[in-house]
Amino acid sequence: MLTYLLLFLLGLAAGISGSLVGLGGGFIVVPALAFMYPDMPTAHLAGTSMAMLLFNSISSTYVYARQKRIDYQAALWFAAASIPGSVIGALFSEQVEGRAFFVSFGIFLILIALLLLFKPKKPLTLPFNPTVKRSFTDAGGSRFEYAYHMPTGVIISFFVGFLASLFGVGGGSLMVPTMTLLLGFSTHIAVATSMLQIFLSAIVSTSTHAYLQNIEWIMVLCLAPGAIIGGQLGARLAKRLPAKLLLRLLSVFLIIVAARLIMK
């Protein structure tokens, strides 16, 4: 009974933190399950986490849709590109085992943390002319205007889908920095759009992991309710808390978790 409660609380923490910054909660679930169940195959860690993310992304996407902060055009194009990558990542996850998985995942988390900590205040200037211009107002009356190079986002999305499915994390860990640094999205729009992309790609990735029998469904049943509730809470808190503070706290947490994984 205590184990089920711990899994529920883990799902809740992952749902809140993942939805707050649009990363999905896999960066919490995978390390936590690895410490709770040291003999659990790495492919099952990734598959179980991805199944939990599917529920988390459904919940938080619903809230962001009501806030009218999702760029649907971008989310659909990016998800379409990430889906093939997510299938390949799920297949490849069975080949990466033991220490290689944890060291790779730890390095991945450190890179993301450094990217979030030291990201430039202004978007980087790409040598490409924007191919898409967007302008819209959210439910709260805030107006957003930006332009970006769609092919850049599509190409990066493929590799994001691969890494997300391989490690069982939300692709937002790479897509949010990509959208804010390279494509000129505001942080709030990037977070909301990322969650819809995670939802769409997680459908395919979870299905692939399920076909490969990489998912511990009993754990998912315990994690999912917490992830759904956390997704609602995180998405509502996101518009009230300073984005910079959130990213710094998340970065420190990622570095701590990464260090533990590498030394595992």
Sequence and secondary structure as in RCSB ss.txt:
>XXXX:A:sequence
MLTYLLLFLLGLAAGISGSLVGLGGGFIVVPALAFMYPDMPTAHLAGTSMAMLLFNSISSTYVYARQKRIDYQAA
LWFAAASIPGSVIGALFSEQVEGRAFFVSFGIFLILIALLLLFKPKKPLTLPFNPTVKRSFTDAGGSRFEYAYHM
PTGVIISFFVGFLASLFGVGGGSLMVPTMTLLLGFSTHIAVATSMLQIFLSAIVSTSTHAYLQNIEWIMVLCLAP
GAIIGGQLGARLAKRLPAKLLLRLLSVFLIIVAARLIMK
>XXXX:A:secstr
 HHHHHHHHHHHHHHHHHHHHTS SHHHHHHHHHHH TTS HHHHHHHHHHHHHHHHHHHHHHHHHHT   HHHH
HHHHHHHHHHHHHHHHHTTT  HHHHHHHHHHHHHHHHHHHHS  SS    SS  SEEEEEE TTS EEEEEE H
HHHHHHHHHHHHHHHHHT  THHHHHHHHHHTS   HHHHHHHHHHHHHHHHHHHHHHHHHTT   HHHHHHHHH
HHHHHHHHHHHHHTTS HHHHHHHHHHHHHHHHHHHHT 
